[in-house]
């Protein structure tokens, strides 16, 4: 469940309060919509309340917004995953933090292009993220709006960047590392990835 960052924190808190009776139906809260002018720190109190309710946390940061928004999402909202985060490579200290703490980035290449973060998919930086050891994953972002479900994002990115089989397998591994799963389920899925990779 995501809070719209162009609205106020009071409205986000109201959304959380209305959702809490249905707590068993969702795992985490997130922060989405227009980044610029709406830093993660604006929502510190509502994320603190969500954590107190046992919810996991994610946030859009570092797509249109600067790397500083990723720092705020990590240090103030205390998120466990960063949605997008493609501008992290502009900050070497941030890259080191993401690698050290194994913070996943849920990257959505087709929407990154639609939002003009990259002029074309061939110039996307997800391969560099993998090379640097970042837990980057490929995802879809609002497919009805931006176009392209997760398979479309994988195929288009593979074609545009000429990803190797090893890189594709790493993206798959990363996705299960990033997923909010119990350890046994995670190991099972990772085993399936390894078995499929070995069969190729």
N, C-alpha and C positions, 0 to 999 in steps of 0.2 A: 504494500500500500504506500503510495507516494504523496508527499505534500507538494503543493504548487508554490514554487519559491517566489513568484511574482506577487503572491498574496501575502498577507501579514502572518507573523508567528501566531497571533491570537487565533486566526482562522485555521492554521495548521493544528493548534492545540484543540480547537473545537472538533476538527475532523478526527483526531485521535480519540477524544472522549466519546464521540459517537460510534467509533469502531470497536472500542474495548469490550462491549458486551459480546462481540463476535471474535474475541481474541483467539479462540481455538482454530479459527479458519485462516489465519495468516501468520507468517513466521517473522517478518521483518518490516521495517518502514524505510522509505527512501525519500529522496529530494530530487525533484525534476522541474522541468520547464526552463525558462530563460535564465541563463546564468548571470549575465552582465548586470551589475548593479544590485545583485542579490547574493551576497557571499554566504557560505554555510554558517558563519557565526551568527547570522540573523536568526537561526533556528536552534540555538543552543539549548534553550529550556525545553522545547518540545522533544528533542532527541534525548535529553536527560530523563524526561518522564517516560519515554518509550523504553529506554534501557531498564528503568526501574520496574517496568511491567514484564521484563524478560524478553523483549523483542530484540532481534538483531537489527543492524543498521547499515544502510548503503547510501550513497549520494552521488548525483551527477556533479562532477567537478573536473576542471581542466580540459574541457572540450572547447567551448567558446571562451570560457573564463580562463584566467591565468593560473600558472602553477601554484600560486599562493592559495587559491581556493582548494587545491588538493591538500595542502598542509592544514588548512582550517578543518576540512572534513575529517582528517585523521586525528588531529589534536584536540579539536573542540567538540565535534560531533561524535568522535571515537567510532567511526565507521569500520566495518570489517571488509568492505569492498568499495572500490571506486568505479562508478559508471563512467565510461569513456576514458578520461585521464590522458588523452593523447598528447597534451602539451607538457607532460611530465619531463620529456627529454630536454626541455629548455632549462632545467634546473638539476645540475649534477648531484647536489646533496639530496634532492628528492628521489632521484633514481636510486641512489644508494639505500635510502630508507625503504623504498618499495621492495627492493631486492632482499634486503636484510630481513624485513618483517614478513616477506612473502604475501604482500597485499595484492590481491587480484585486481586487474582492470578488466571490466566488461566492455570491450571495444565493439563499436557498431560501425563498420567501415562505410556501408552505403549511406547511412544518415550523416556521417562525417562529411561525405562529398556533397550531399544535398544541402547541408548547412554551410558549405564553402570553407570548412576547416582545411580541407585539401581540395585543390583544383580538380584533381582526377585521382582515381583509385590507385593508379600506378605510382603516385607519389606518397601514398600512405606510409606511416612509420611503424606499422605493427611488426614487420620483420626485424627492424632495429630493436624494438622492445624485446623480442624473443632473444636476439643476439646478446642483449645486455643482461638477460636473466630475469626479466620482469614476468610475472605470472599473467600474461596477456591472454585473453580469450576472445573468440568471435561470437557475436550475438546479433539479434535483430532489435531494432528500435522502432516501436510504433509502426509495424509493417504497412498498415493501411494508409498511413500518412507519408512515410518516407519510401515505401516500396521495398519489398524483399524480406522474406522470412529468413530464418537462420541458415537454411541450406543455400538460399540465394546469396547471402553474405559470404558464406564459405566459398562457393563456386566462383563468384565474381572476384573475390580477393585472391584466390589461388591463381586464377587466370591472369589478373592484372599484375601481380607481383611474381608470378611464376614460382610459387612456393614449392619447396621440395616435399617429398613424402615425409621426411623426418620432421620438418616444420609443421606439417599438418597434424602429425601424430602428437607433437608437443602441444599444439593448440587444443587437441582433444583431451590430453592429460590435464592441462591447465584448467579446462572447464570443470572437470570433476574435483580438482583440488579446490576450486573456487566455490563450488556448489554447497549450499547449506544442507548437508547430508550427515547422517550418523557414520561413524568410522567403518562399520561393517559394509554398509551400502556403498560407500566411497571405494573401498577396496575391491568390492565385486565389480563395479563399473570399470575401475582402472585395470583390473585383470582382463576384462573383455576388450579394452582398448589394446592392451599388450598382445592378447591372442590374435586380434585382427591384424595388428601391425606385423606380427611374426608370420602370418599367413600370406602376406603380400609378396 
